[in-house]
Amino acid sequence: MAIKYLKKSPKTSSTDDSKTTEIVKNLLKEIETSKEEACINLTKKFDKYDGEIIVSKEKIEEIKKNLDQKTKDDIQFSHERVRKFAEAQLKNYGQDFEVELSKGLFAGQKLIPVNTAGCYVPAGRYAHIASAVMSVTTAKVAGVKNIIVCSSPKPNVGVHPSIIYTADLCGADVILNLGGVQAIAAMTNGLFGNPPADILVGPGNQFVAEAKRILFGKVGIDLFAGPTEIAVIADETADPEIVAFDLVGQAEHGYNSPAWLFTTSKKLAEDVIKRVPELIADLPELPRTSAEAAWRDYGEVVLCDSNEEMVKISDEYAPEHLEVQTKNLKWFHDKLKNYGSLFIGEETTVAYGDKCSGTNHILPTKGAGRYTGGLFVGKFIKTLSFQRMTKESTKEVGAAAARISRYEGMEAHARTGDVRLRKYGFSN
């Protein structure tokens, strides 16, 4: 494979992992020992917030009245499309069934939603309204009975009003003024009067992601995710201005958000490399600072010899968000295998999927697109098997099970078949 890096990142998204792990472990230990008190103290320390943790129904109703109508309309727009998409997924995602495998032996499956979902909505740099839509709406459509939302509170304010409104609209049962590691631990351990979460979903910074990783097993998680990523596959027909804007659009997330360009056009690559810093320089201070660091330390531009090479390197990276801006879109759609979500053609962009077009924006990062997709209704639904038998079927099944058990050296297993064979009048 003949590729040439016109820009190679000096760091990877895992650069800070060891330091993060130690910090998160210490925080989790503190919360496990002191529980709610630790969560409250950490919220005072990190978020400078000392108000109520559980958002009251009165507060929710106040926000409903006071939030401007345009914002509510936009959130409703996003909610309706994500809900419709989730409903379409649910309709076409598996079925309860039962089948007779042999005479008298029936087996099947049931799709059962988890009882409690914990939804994390980040609000550190930005108030991620859309993350509330993506997680809570999808859980609600899946049939989850108890949905808990956590989001970082602001001093003297609490959770951002738009996030509270969104979470309530989409079906949250409880909203907590908690962010960071303490939020993840509180939902996992069933603090503040809530049941322990069966699954945790939602994006977050590296500390949130590490807390989910450490606690996985004790609680289910949507996927190992963060920081966010974008890759663009582009040929000579792509508009370098559009490509540059889209790369910058994701880089503003944070200092460690990778932005990658895979292209067969040297001219396009050079134009984008020139244009990206100019676009970043024109941003307001907060996104500018994040985007500058992200592009400097994690941005890459990869020049490839062919479309096949672009597909190969893209599948190796397995980017969270993958845009394709080429003349032969269907070919790429058919060939690409590893990504979180695909954006086909210049007309669509990551921000559309992130905010309101319907597909979910909680997606795999750090190469996890090689083995999993993003959040969907199926993440909240357990596919459970069952079986039932007639006494007559025991003659065949019981005997076989006993024999196999003995082959394995598992005598007690074997005898559970033996006892039934004897009771029902069969010999082994």
C-alpha positions in Angstrom: 0.0 0.0 0.0 1.5 3.2 -1.1 0.3 6.1 1.0 2.0 9.3 2.0 1.2 11.2 5.2 1.2 14.9 4.4 0.4 15.5 8.1 0.9 12.9 10.9 -0.4 13.4 14.4 2.2 13.4 17.2 -0.4 12.0 19.6 -3.1 9.4 19.6 -6.5 9.5 21.4 -5.0 7.1 24.0 -2.0 9.4 24.9 -3.4 10.5 28.3 -5.1 7.1 29.2 -2.7 6.1 32.1 -3.0 9.3 34.0 -6.8 9.3 33.4 -7.1 5.8 34.7 -5.4 6.6 38.0 -7.5 9.7 38.6 -10.8 8.0 37.8 -9.9 5.0 40.0 -9.3 7.3 43.0 -12.5 9.1 42.4 -14.5 5.9 42.1 -13.0 4.6 45.3 -14.0 7.8 47.1 -17.6 7.6 45.9 -17.9 3.9 46.7 -16.9 4.7 50.3 -18.8 8.0 50.9 -21.6 7.6 48.3 -23.9 10.6 48.0 -21.7 12.8 50.2 -18.7 12.2 47.9 -20.8 13.0 44.8 -22.0 16.2 46.4 -18.5 17.2 47.5 -17.0 16.5 44.1 -19.8 18.4 42.4 -18.9 21.4 44.6 -15.2 21.0 43.8 -15.4 20.4 40.0 -18.6 22.2 39.1 -18.7 24.9 41.8 -22.4 23.9 42.4 -23.9 23.3 45.8 -27.7 23.3 45.0 -30.1 20.4 44.8 -29.0 17.3 43.1 -32.4 15.9 42.0 -34.1 18.3 39.7 -37.6 19.0 41.0 -40.8 18.7 39.0 -41.4 22.3 39.8 -38.1 23.2 38.2 -39.0 21.2 35.1 -42.4 23.0 34.8 -40.8 26.4 35.3 -38.3 25.6 32.5 -41.1 24.5 30.2 -42.8 27.9 30.7 -39.7 30.0 30.4 -37.6 28.3 27.7 -38.0 30.2 24.4 -40.4 28.7 21.9 -37.9 28.5 19.0 -35.5 26.4 21.1 -38.4 24.1 22.1 -39.5 23.8 18.5 -36.0 22.8 17.4 -35.7 20.2 20.1 -39.1 18.8 19.2 -38.0 18.6 15.6 -34.9 16.6 16.6 -36.9 14.4 19.0 -39.6 13.5 16.5 -37.0 12.4 13.9 -34.9 10.4 16.3 -38.1 8.8 17.7 -39.3 7.9 14.2 -36.0 6.4 13.3 -35.8 4.5 16.6 -39.4 3.2 15.9 -38.3 2.1 12.4 -35.3 0.3 14.0 -37.5 -1.4 16.6 -40.1 -2.5 14.0 -37.4 -4.2 12.0 -35.1 -5.4 14.8 -35.8 -9.0 15.7 -39.0 -10.7 16.8 -40.2 -12.9 19.6 -40.6 -16.4 18.3 -40.9 -20.0 19.2 -39.9 -23.0 17.1 -40.2 -26.8 17.6 -36.6 -28.0 17.1 -37.6 -31.7 17.4 -40.7 -33.4 18.6 -41.7 -32.0 21.9 -38.7 -29.6 22.2 -39.6 -26.0 21.8 -37.1 -23.1 21.9 -37.4 -19.4 21.2 -36.4 -15.9 22.1 -37.9 -12.9 23.8 -36.8 -9.3 23.4 -37.0 -7.6 26.8 -35.9 -4.0 27.5 -33.7 -3.4 30.5 -35.4 -2.0 33.5 -33.2 1.1 34.2 -31.0 3.1 31.9 -28.6 5.8 33.0 -28.2 8.5 30.3 -25.2 10.9 30.6 -25.5 14.2 28.9 -22.3 16.2 28.7 -22.4 19.9 29.5 -18.8 20.9 30.2 -17.7 23.1 27.2 -21.1 23.0 25.5 -24.7 22.1 26.5 -25.3 19.0 24.4 -29.0 19.1 24.0 -28.8 16.5 21.2 -27.2 14.0 23.5 -30.3 14.0 25.7 -32.5 13.5 22.6 -30.3 10.6 21.3 -30.1 8.7 24.6 -33.4 9.3 26.3 -35.6 9.0 23.2 -34.0 5.8 22.1 -34.3 4.2 25.5 -38.0 5.3 25.8 -38.9 3.8 22.4 -37.1 0.6 23.4 -39.5 0.3 26.4 -37.1 1.1 29.3 -39.3 1.8 32.3 -36.9 3.9 34.4 -34.6 6.5 32.7 -32.2 8.5 34.8 -30.4 11.5 33.3 -27.2 13.1 34.7 -25.6 16.3 33.4 -23.0 18.6 34.9 -24.5 21.5 36.8 -23.4 25.1 36.4 -22.7 27.3 39.6 -25.9 28.7 41.0 -27.9 27.3 38.1 -27.7 23.5 38.0 -28.2 21.5 34.7 -28.6 23.7 31.6 -32.3 24.6 31.3 -32.4 23.3 27.6 -31.1 20.0 28.7 -33.7 19.7 31.5 -36.4 20.5 29.0 -35.1 18.1 26.5 -34.7 15.2 28.9 -38.2 15.7 30.3 -39.7 16.0 26.8 -38.0 12.8 25.6 -39.2 10.8 28.7 -36.7 11.0 31.5 -38.0 9.9 34.9 -35.3 11.5 37.0 -32.8 14.3 36.3 -29.8 14.7 38.5 -27.5 17.7 38.8 -24.4 15.5 38.6 -21.6 15.3 36.0 -18.3 13.6 35.6 -17.2 10.4 37.4 -19.6 11.1 40.2 -22.5 10.9 37.8 -21.4 7.6 36.3 -20.8 6.1 39.8 -24.1 7.4 41.2 -26.1 5.8 38.3 -24.2 2.6 38.6 -24.6 2.3 42.3 -28.2 3.4 42.6 -27.6 6.5 44.6 -30.0 9.4 45.5 -33.0 7.0 45.9 -32.8 5.5 42.4 -32.4 1.9 41.3 -28.9 0.9 40.0 -28.7 1.4 36.2 -28.7 -1.8 34.1 -26.9 0.1 31.3 -25.1 3.5 31.0 -25.2 5.4 27.7 -24.1 8.7 26.4 -20.8 10.5 25.4 -18.5 12.2 27.8 -14.9 13.4 28.3 -12.0 11.0 28.9 -12.8 10.7 32.6 -16.4 9.8 32.0 -15.3 7.2 29.4 -12.7 5.7 31.7 -15.3 5.5 34.5 -17.6 3.5 32.2 -14.7 1.3 31.2 -13.8 0.5 34.7 -17.3 -0.2 35.8 -18.2 -2.3 32.8 -19.4 -5.6 34.0 -21.0 -4.2 37.1 -23.1 -2.2 34.7 -23.7 -2.5 31.0 -22.5 0.3 28.7 -23.4 1.4 25.3 -19.9 1.3 23.9 -16.3 2.5 24.6 -16.4 6.0 23.2 -14.6 9.3 23.2 -13.0 11.6 22.3 -15.1 12.3 19.1 -13.6 11.7 15.7 -14.2 12.7 12.0 -12.8 11.3 8.8 -13.5 12.6 5.3 -12.9 10.5 2.2 -12.6 12.9 -0.8 -11.4 12.8 -4.4 -10.7 15.6 -6.9 -14.4 16.4 -7.2 -14.8 17.4 -3.6 -15.1 21.0 -2.6 -12.1 21.8 -0.3 -14.0 24.6 1.4 -16.7 22.1 2.5 -14.2 19.5 3.5 -12.3 22.0 5.6 -15.4 23.3 7.3 -16.5 19.8 8.2 -13.1 18.9 9.7 -13.1 22.1 11.8 -16.8 21.4 12.8 -15.7 18.3 14.7 -12.3 19.6 15.9 -14.1 22.2 18.1 -15.3 19.4 20.4 -12.1 19.3 22.3 -8.3 19.4 22.3 -8.0 15.7 21.6 -10.6 15.3 18.9 -9.0 13.7 15.8 -9.9 15.0 12.3 -8.6 13.0 9.4 -8.7 13.5 5.6 -8.1 10.5 3.2 -7.8 11.7 -0.4 -6.5 10.8 -3.8 -6.1 14.5 -4.7 -2.9 16.2 -3.7 -4.3 19.6 -4.7 -7.4 19.1 -2.5 -5.1 18.0 0.4 -3.0 21.1 0.1 -6.0 23.4 -0.2 -7.5 21.8 3.0 -4.3 22.0 4.9 -4.1 25.7 4.0 -7.7 26.4 4.8 -8.3 24.6 8.1 -6.1 27.0 10.2 -7.8 30.0 8.6 -11.3 28.7 9.5 -10.2 27.9 13.1 -8.7 31.4 13.5 -12.1 32.8 12.7 -13.9 30.9 15.5 -14.9 32.4 18.9 -12.4 31.7 21.7 -13.7 28.5 23.2 -14.1 26.5 20.0 -11.0 28.1 18.5 -8.8 27.0 21.4 -10.1 23.4 21.2 -9.9 23.2 17.4 -6.4 24.6 17.3 -5.1 22.0 19.7 -7.1 19.2 18.0 -5.8 20.0 14.5 -2.3 20.5 15.7 -1.9 17.3 17.7 -4.5 14.9 16.2 -5.2 16.1 12.7 -4.0 14.0 9.7 -4.1 14.3 5.9 -3.4 11.1 4.1 -2.7 11.0 0.4 -3.7 7.7 -1.3 -3.1 6.3 -4.7 -6.6 4.8 -5.3 -10.1 4.6 -4.1 -9.3 1.1 -2.8 -6.5 2.5 -0.6 -8.8 5.1 0.8 -11.3 2.4 1.8 -8.5 0.3 3.3 -7.0 3.0 5.5 -10.5 4.3 6.5 -11.5 0.8 7.6 -8.2 0.6 9.6 -9.0 3.8 11.4 -12.7 2.9 11.8 -13.7 6.5 12.4 -16.6 7.5 14.5 -18.0 9.8 11.8 -17.1 9.1 8.2 -18.0 11.5 5.4 -17.7 10.5 1.7 -17.4 13.3 -0.8 -16.6 11.5 -4.1 -18.0 11.1 -7.6 -18.9 7.4 -7.1 -20.7 7.4 -3.8 -22.5 4.1 -4.1 -19.2 2.3 -4.7 -17.8 3.6 -1.4 -21.1 2.9 0.4 -20.8 -0.8 -0.7 -17.1 -1.2 0.1 -16.7 0.6 3.5 -17.2 -1.7 6.5 -15.8 0.0 9.6 -17.3 3.3 10.9 -19.7 4.6 13.5 -22.0 6.5 11.1 -21.7 7.2 7.4 -22.5 10.6 5.7 -22.9 10.1 2.0 -22.3 13.0 -0.3 -21.6 16.7 0.1 -25.3 17.4 1.0 -25.0 15.8 4.4 -22.6 16.5 7.2 -21.8 15.2 10.7 -23.7 18.1 12.4 -26.9 17.0 10.8 -26.7 13.5 12.3 -25.4 14.9 15.6 -28.3 17.3 16.0 -31.5 16.4 14.4 -31.7 14.3 11.2 -32.6 11.1 12.9 -29.6 8.8 13.2 -28.0 8.5 16.6 -24.8 10.4 17.4 -23.6 8.2 20.3 -21.1 6.2 18.3 -17.9 4.1 18.7 -14.5 5.7 18.7 -10.8 4.6 19.0 -11.3 1.9 16.4 -14.3 0.3 18.1 -16.3 0.7 14.8 -14.4 -2.5 13.8 -16.7 -4.6 16.0 -19.7 -2.5 17.0 -22.1 0.1 15.8 -23.6 3.1 17.7 -26.4 3.4 20.1 -29.8 2.1 18.8 -32.9 0.6 20.4 -31.2 -2.8 20.5 -28.7 -1.6 23.1 -31.5 -1.3 25.6 -33.1 -4.7 24.7 -32.0 -8.1 25.9 -32.5 -11.0 23.4 -33.3 -13.8 25.8 -33.7 -17.5 25.0 -36.1 -20.0 26.5 -37.0 -23.6 26.1 -39.8 -26.0 27.1 -40.3 -29.7 26.6 -42.7 -32.5 26.9 -42.0 -35.6 29.0 -41.7 -37.6 25.8 -38.9 -35.5 24.4 -36.8 -36.2 27.5 -36.1 -39.7 26.1 -34.0 -38.2 23.4 -32.8 -34.9 24.9 -32.2 -36.1 28.4 -30.1 -39.0 27.3 -28.0 -37.0 24.9 -27.4 -34.3 27.5 -26.3 -36.9 30.1 -23.9 -38.4 27.7 -22.3 -35.1 26.7 -22.0 -34.1 30.3 -20.1 -37.3 31.1 -17.8 -36.7 28.1 -17.0 -33.4 29.7 -16.5 -34.9 33.1 -19.5 -33.1 34.5 -21.2 -35.9 36.4 -23.6 -33.7 38.3 -24.9 -32.3 35.0 -25.4 -35.8 33.7 -27.4 -36.8 36.7 -30.0 -34.0 36.2 -30.8 -35.8 33.0 -30.7 -39.2 34.6 -33.2 -38.3 37.3 -35.8 -37.2 34.7 -35.2 -40.2 32.5 -35.9 -42.5 35.5 -39.0 -40.5 36.6 -40.6 -40.5 33.1 -39.9 -44.2 32.6 -37.0 -44.0 30.1 -33.6 -45.7 30.2 -30.3 -44.0 29.5 
